[in-house]
Amino acid sequence: MTSLTLPLEAMPTGAAPIQSDLLGVYKRAPMKLVRGEGVELIDETGKRYLDFVSGIGVNALGYGDPGLERAITEALSSGLIHSSNLYRTDPGEELAKELTRLSFASKVFFCNSGAEANEGAFKFARKWAKSTGNSAKTEIVALRGGFHGRLFASLAATDRPSYRAPFRPLAGGISICERDLTELSAALDAETVAAVIVEPVQGEGGVRVLDASFLASLRELTRKKNIALIFDEIQCGLGRTGHLFAYERIGVVPDMVTLAKPLAGGLPMGAVLMTEAIGAEMNAGEHGTTFGGGPLVASVARYVLSRIADPSFLATVKENGAWLREKLGTLAEKSNRIRAVRGVGMMWGIDVVEPAAEVVRRAWANELLTLTAGDHTVRLLPPLVMGRADLECGVDRLMSAIEG
Ligand SMILES: Cc1ncc(COP(=O)(O)O)c(C=O)c1O
């Protein structure tokens, strides 16, 4: 996505133009990665980069985690990489059981990416809303600053003009509302709205931690109007906030949660967690996916979930998050090149005075990978396993990049 960017034009002068047959929808950094070790990525010249990106929130366990590698090898040894959702297999059923045990949900749908998870959730919400007997109850409302993916419905829910404009007309029945309770009260018509989708911590939109009281009021409003509340936890879920699910941190329970990024340790996997009432409305043939929840990815996800759901793992993320809050806050106070710091756990945004891409480029030159979240926000998404010494080293490199 654009915000991954180490924009090509921001790379050191003299960098050779990139020749590739890949569709040019990414401005890729010029170095070629060949290995990952712990919390570092290594390029073909042997240069090591400390990773504050983790594949945009995917590589929660870093690189070369022995348990993850074992889980993949063991899953492969069954010979069953894929079998189709026409047949039962243990890994997917066990993973769904574990996700429901650990959450509010009663049913789980597996897919292959975040955008697919959100598109599924929109369909499930519509089916459930129509079951009230009102066939007009179909609209999906998203929030200002939200990012939900780049397929047609998820793009219509994504508030980024540059992503949307080239593809109009976008999918209908999806609108974007301000993050404001008065505006939401007016927009959430009980007769026409099926669901609201919200990232509890907006990632792409600048790392904005939505207020717990705002989300609690939104929960109240949606409950009163019989509107499904979907939390998109694709970036902020699965341990990133120091809680297994971001909704646990704020104590607001939604009707659906969408997950993806770290779920299967870097293998593609998404999931929609839903209440019994929503799940009960979906019948055979009404949704599907060839690959979703196959035995290999589900086996690996069981391992990832067992690691992330471990209370001591989450406690360490919380402690490191508290340390980052303190450290980045103190540095921001001293620097006239930082306007604001926002975040929680291992998800931080730093508003800088100059274009964020410039800071990302200088950090890259300092062997630190970071990304942007909008024009003036540098975003940090380190692997959840990153220890204090590496965090400290990364923050030092980042500060020298910010100070120029
Ligand atoms: C909050 C959120 N939702 C949805 C998506 C889309 O996920 P994917 O790229 O796997 O389709 C992303 C990806 O960055 C995301 O951060």
The ligand as a MOL file (V3000), in Angstrom:
LIG
                    3D

  0  0  0     0  0            999 V3000
M  V30 BEGIN CTAB
M  V30 COUNTS 16 16 0 0 0
M  V30 BEGIN ATOM
M  V30 1 C -7.4000 -1.9630 9.4470 0
M  V30 2 C -7.2120 -2.6770 8.1440 0
M  V30 3 N -8.2660 -3.2300 7.5440 0
M  V30 4 C -8.1520 -3.8920 6.3890 0
M  V30 5 C -6.9440 -4.0280 5.7590 0
M  V30 6 C -6.8370 -4.7610 4.4540 0
M  V30 7 O -6.1310 -5.9430 4.6350 0
M  V30 8 P -5.5160 -6.7080 3.3740 0
M  V30 9 O -4.4140 -5.8630 2.8510 0
M  V30 10 O -5.0400 -8.0150 3.9500 0
M  V30 11 O -6.6170 -6.8950 2.3950 0
M  V30 12 C -5.8130 -3.4530 6.3510 0
M  V30 13 C -4.4990 -3.5370 5.6750 0
M  V30 14 O -3.6010 -2.7750 5.9270 0
M  V30 15 C -5.9370 -2.7630 7.5710 0
M  V30 16 O -4.9030 -2.1860 8.1640 0
M  V30 END ATOM
M  V30 BEGIN BOND
M  V30 1 1 1 2
M  V30 2 1 2 3
M  V30 3 2 2 15
M  V30 4 2 3 4
M  V30 5 1 4 5
M  V30 6 1 5 6
M  V30 7 2 5 12
M  V30 8 1 6 7
M  V30 9 1 7 8
M  V30 10 2 8 9
M  V30 11 1 8 10
M  V30 12 1 8 11
M  V30 13 1 12 13
M  V30 14 1 12 15
M  V30 15 2 13 14
M  V30 16 1 15 16
M  V30 END BOND
M  V30 END CTAB
M  END
